[in-house]
Amino acid sequence: MSADQTRRREALADLFREARECTLCSLCDSRTQVVFGAGNADADLMFVGEAPGAAEDRQGLPFVGRSGSLLTQMLSGVGISREDVFIANTIKCRPPDNRNPKPEEIESCRPWLFEQIRLIEPKVVATLGNFSTKLLSGEATGITKFHGRPIVKRLGSRVVFLMPLFHPAAALRATGTKELLADDIAKLPPLLSGPAPVLHDE
Ligand code: URA
């Protein structure tokens, strides 16, 4: 492992230690633990989901339930292993009863996510569902219109391809959505192996 890779791991581990004590919003009162995110610190591809569910809150890891299995299976279908990617969420603590994240929770949690992106330096950030897509695109456009069309976006110090995807939980509920998600996931390998994202209008 190079010195840069070691530094990156240490910086992410420091961030995790800080995040797990977070009390920036009231979700700290009801969570079992902070679900920081997991995966390859050097990933070119990063996923951003919505929020931990019950299984994630228990285990402290993202996407360990049914949505996670579907995501893992779809990724392996296009030759991407879960060990190669980093998976995080828009908010790091489970909302009670799996309710939607509140705007103030998303805002409080946002610095953790942006710091993860800054440290990992992904080429592609795939957003899963409306919450992460709206936060990171800065657009009100919902996932139904936006999915599968990557845009070049600056996220803090990093310029990435932002690839909006349906949330796997939505794909578990509707076969049509599952097919659309699989089609969109098939666009990830060419995006990863193609030219780097360039921002023209800055
Ligand atoms: N759904 C999410 O958005 N994130 C998880 O970690 C699990 C389910």
Residues whose N, C-alpha, C, O or C-beta is under 5 A from the ligand:
A	BS01	URA	G49 E50 A51 P52 G53 E56 P62 F63 S67 N89
